Amino acid sequence: MASSPTAAAAPPYDAVILSLEAVVAGRVLGEAVSGGVPLPESAPLLDRLRAGRVPIAVATSSPDAQAALAEAGLGGLADTVVDGERAKALRLPDAPDPALFLEAARRLGVDPHRAVVIDESPAGMEAGRRGGFGLVVGIDRRDRRAELEARGADVVLGGLRELDLGLVLTDPWLLVYEGTDPAHEGHREALTAQGNGYAGVRGAAPESGRGGIGYPGTYLAGVYNRVVNAVEGLESEDEHMVNAPNWLHLDLRLQGGAWWSEGGLTLRAEHRTLDLRTAVSVREVLLEDDDGRQLRVRQRRFVSMAEPHLMALETTLTALGWSGAATVRSGVDVDVSNENVLEDAFLAHRHLRDLTVLVDPGVTDPGLADAGLADPGRAGSGSADVIAVAETLQSHTRIAVALRHRVRGGDPGSPGGTGGRDVSGAPGSTGGLHFRVFRLELADGIPATVEKTAVIATSRDRAVSSAASGACAVLERSQGGFDALLREHAAAWRRLLQLYTVRLEASPQVQLVLNLHVFHLLQTLTPFTAALDAGVPARGLHGEGYRGHVFWDELFVLPLVTSRQPAVARALISYRSRRLPAARHAAAQLGLDGALFPWQSGSDGREETPHWIFNRRSGHWIPDRSRLQRHVGLAVAFNAWQYFEATRDRQWLLDDGAALIVEVARLFASMAEHDPVEDRYHLRGVMGPDEYHTGYPGRPDEGVDDNAYTNVMASWVCRQACHILAVVHGHDGAEVRERLGISPGEPALWERLSRRISVPFHGDGIMSQFAGFGALEELDWEHYRRTYGNIERLDLILESEGDSPNRYQLTKQADALMLLYLLGQEELIAVLGRLGYTVTPEQLSSTVDYYLARTAHGSTLSRVAHASVLAAMDPQRAWDTFREALDADLDDTQGGTTRTGIHLGAMAGTIDVVQRSFAGLRLTADALVFSPRMPAGLGGIAFHVRYRGHLLEVALRDNWIRVSSAPGDAEPIRVRLGSVESLVRPGGEHRFDLTRGKGE
């Protein structure tokens, strides 16, 4: 198991000073102190600070802070309290004067530069800045981030639960963590994960393992396995992305001591850096044993962007003030399971069996007899010194890991140095851990390094005889040492990163988070993805959230990928095309035509949505009805059409794209019920993107009727199906009609539905989320915010109270507003007009305000859509919402979800908001169109896109846009701003003057 939390290195600050408001406010955690007093949000942070022996002060102008702390159940947790009575006696002025905070620092005996100030007020931010404190943290509970930052906040958070004191945000290309914090370890592991589209590896410490603080995880795109579970008496077969064998394992000990992982070494300091420019992580730790011997450890790690199967770890040991022996154990652990998600850990979670063949069971070095008993077979392994093979229990996918170790440095005059005997290491195996053990003779101040090169291959790979032979072959071809392999990786990464980087003239923190989002998008989806049968995993290859399934999140991801790497986008859409037969079968099972794509998809395209979800608040398993979201097929069709618009890939449209769009149109045409009185079509029993509303109060039937988003997009897809048949002429058109079995009457039905499907409205022209939405009760939002603080999971809060979201006018995330996100105001008004509804921009603006006031933001995608929608109406409000969307994973604003994987749709969506909304870029059928909406917080934007064979650089400032095309042989393209249009040839450029509305 991992080191004890009490032995962890402390955060990089000597003290924390909080205002009374920051301490006692926040959501109730459901825990209690003696007397039944509920604990506020600050309690876990204060407990961790006390455990880490970090002094705590409370500074406030309130006269009786001690009583307020006792009432909140926090009496005695602060080392000192400077309250109003003390301030009055010392004649200390209130904030924004820093006197109160400075007095608290003096009483704790710390330098203000080494202390943190946490407050909720703008005046407190200014006091912290003027006092010269090392970190000033603002807690924003009243939507005033901009004011808190303007007055001096270094960091603004939604609550204290988001605070990771070890996070250092100074360089826009470096994600840095100082010290350790067990409460945030899983979050850090997800944010420092590395991958290459084929594999993803969590940023866990190599010495960590099952049951400890860290959670090592390696995930392979498209590798799933099913297990059987029984919940609430219902048996189901559940599919998960598999946690593959852990290739990272590396442990060490000093002579006579226990292994680091077993507490034999104490962590005194730790510094972790993820370099986004090079895609290399560096970890530096200081260890100490019971005899006071100190050891510096430096580890570098990368997952190769040059070779999809390859990854490497370099560990350098330096003895400080002593010389002697150290032992390193490095191998691969097959004894892993899926335990990253609490609810899934309660269920069946073993997915692998160990098939490693053991030969030469003797251990040649009796001094290492306690390290293990067997040598994983090396026959035919080439340069591999450890080979492990596992197989998934149900899907029977074989996964092989081949390792090669090289040791250099140390005391060259000793038997354990590189100048002595062969350092191939002694073999060993215990349980599912297969390894080599290396004895190093360390000399004071002289580094010794163990290089570990790993290759992972599976039986799903192309051009391999077996997983094991494939892994060994790649390892044999990759003969360079760590630095040589790193150079190849860095060159490939640089080429990819250059294509996706978005440069902002904004604060370094904003640029850092956007760079981080680009980084994680490219750890998940790369050119390697194009060779796989894999979709867009909603939580990346970073953890086990959502069981690794594919959702509609691709709607937020593929526009960005299409604009950079159309071939990758095409491959991801092909994931859906290959599962079209399964979608057709799913529709037929319900008596419907066309294709019904699943809400959650995995290996073969069947519905993978669990039947139950666990509510941690109530302790109940509650039904999961999200499979009623038929709109996922609309996302598939929309992405297919967007790809075609951007590429004009006609052959692809004929072969694949037309089928996706036509079959989705068929589905909704068969679902629609015609009302002859109204002459309107209705879609009943569905669920919109909102997800909170599973039905109507008092009605036993599942689902709601005429969800506006679903109905309008059904109109859109039916029109696109008709359009395809109209523009594909001659033998190609005849072939498409024959292959898809399109009857003569079908296009007429699609055309009719595209003009007569119902869209509900209520009040003064507000577009209703679904029929009857406006008649539901209003929720007391202030009550729930005051009681719970974070109310993003209102569905679970209400269920724990015996209530239901079905009763209220509320929404989890953008639902009706998704129409504006996808179509834009102009096209949405046109679509509604075609349906017979006259809607004005003012009505849509009122609709936006209506839903902004009723959205809980229970999905990280919500603020992405809202920021995009607001950009056309209120750029400054859009910028503020965009900033909140940026923070979703960095600050884990959903309270612990990021530890199970990043939110890929939200990360890609924030990048897309910059180009789609602030730069106003659209890739249309005939031109590259700009309609910029620059907020005040953004001075300029620069990025690259691909369009019709051109590699374009786009630069935007307040008063101009410049579009430059790299040299090439593509046909000229049209670039448009308003009514001004220019023809841009390869190697040429055009500049639009925004102040005069002219092009130059």
Buried (B, 14 or more C-beta within 10 A) or exposed (E): EBBEBEBBBBBBBBBBBBBBBBBBBBBBBEEEBEEEBBBBBBBBBBBBBBBBEBBBBBBBBBEBBBEBBBEBBBBEBBBBBBBBBBBEEEEBEBBBBBBBBBBBBBBBEBBBEBBBBBBBBBBBBBBBBBBBBBBBBBBBBEEBBBBBBEBBBBBBBBBBBBBBBBBBBEBBBBBBBBBBBBBBBBBBBBBBBBBBBBBBBBBBBBBBBBEBBBBBBBBBBBBBBBBEBEBEEEEBEBBBBBBBBBBBBBBBBBBEBEBBBBBBBBBBBBBBBBBBBBBBBBBBBBBBBEEEBBBBBBBBBBBBBBBBBBBBBBBBBBBBEBBBBBBBBBBBBBBBBBBBBEBBEEBBBEBBEBBBEBEEEEBEEEEBEEBBBBBBBBEEBBBBBBBBBBBBBBBEBBBBBBBBBBBBBBBEEBEBBBEBEEBEBBBBBBEBBBBBBBBBBBBEEBBBBBBBBBBBBBBBBEEBEBBBBBBBBBBBEBEEBBEEBBEBBBEBBEEBBEBBBBBBBBBEBBBBBBBBBBBBBBBBBBBBBBBBBBBBBBBBBBBBBBBBBBBBBBBBBBBBBBBBBBBBBBBBBBBBBEBBEBBBBBBEEEEBBBBBBBBBBBBBBBBBBBBBBBBEBBEBBBEBBBBBBBBBBBBBBBBBBBBBBBBEBEEBBBEBBBBBBBBBBBBBBBBBEBEEEEEBBBBBEBBBBBBBBBBBEEEEEBBBBBBBBBBBBBBBBBBBBBBBBEEBEEEBBEEBBEEBEBEEEBBEBBBBBBBBBBBBBBEEBBBBBBBBBBEBEEBEBEEBBBBBBBBBBBBBBBBBEEBBBBBBBBBBBBBBBBBBBBBBBEBBBEBBEBBEBEBEEEBBBBBBEBBBEBBBBBBBBBBBBBBBBBBBBBBEBBBBBBBBBBBBBBBBBBBBBBBBBBBBBBBBBBBBBBBBBBBBBBBEEEBBBBBBBBBEBBEBBBBBBBBBBBBBBBBBBEEBBBBBBEEEEBEBBBBBBEEBBBEBBBEBBBBBBBEEEEBE
